[in-house]
Amino acid sequence: MHERRIIRLYISGVTPRSVRAVENLKAICRELGESCELEVIDVYQQPRRASEDGVLVTPTLIEKSQGVVRRLVGELGDRRRIRQALGLARG
């Protein structure tokens, strides 16, 4: 059984970049099934959470899995780039 991946996606409101990032991450989590948990955090609504995780730029993805923390900052419109950053084999 695989360890559960916890993915936090920090966004700034409902912008085209934010929407694209959310759609891409939801699709990747659907592929991973129940082993993936996506949490979308709007920094305008929850600035403290962003501060606690050291998020200065959006969109920012923070993934915690198997004791490893990964960060991906900036444009999240390229699903292949996201998959590579998450250490997933398929591109």
N, C-alpha and C positions, 0 to 999 in steps of 0.2 A: 504494500500500500504506500502511495506517495504522500509525503508531507504536504499539508495544505499551504498553498501560496497565498499570501496576503498582499494585495496590490492596492496602494493608495495613489489616487490620481488627483493632484491639486490643479484646479482650474480657476480662472477669473471670470465669473459670470457665464452667460450663454453667448459666446462668440463663435464664429465659424471654426476657429482653431480648437476651441474647447469641445464643441459638438463632435468634430472629427476625431479628436483624441478619445472621447468617451465611446464613440461607436467602434473604433478600432480595438480598444481594450475590452469592451463587452464581447466582441467577436472572438478574440483570443481566449477569454475566459470560458466562453461557450465550448470552444475546442478542447480546453483542458478539463471541462466537466466540473464535478463537485470539488475537485482539488484546488479550485481557484476562487478566491473571494475578492471582489472588486469593491473598493470604497471610494466614492467620488466626493471630494471636499472642495467647496467653493471658498476661496480665501476671503471673499467679501463677507460671507456669512459666518465663517469660522476662522478668523485671523489668528487666534491663539493656537489652533492646531498647526497652522502653517509655521508659526514661530517655533513651536516645540520641535517640529521636524526640520527646522533650519531651511525652510523653503523661501527663497527670495525671488524666484522667477517662475512664471507659469507658462505653459503647463509643465508640471514636474511629476514624474512617476517614481514612486518608491516601492520596491518589492522586497518582501522578507520571506525567505524560504531556506530551510535547512541551515539556519544560523547565518546565512549570508544576506547582506543588505545591498541592493542594487539601486542606483539612481539613473534616471534618464531625464534630461532637461531640454526643453525647447520643442521644436516641431514634432508632433507625434502623429503625423498624417501618413507616415510610411510604415505599414504593418510589418514589413520585412525587418526594418530597423528595430522596431519594438521587440519582435521575436528574438532577434540576435542579442539585444541588450538583456533580455530575460533569460538568456542561455538556453533557448529552445532550439532543437535541431532543425526543424523545418524553417524555410525562409519565405 
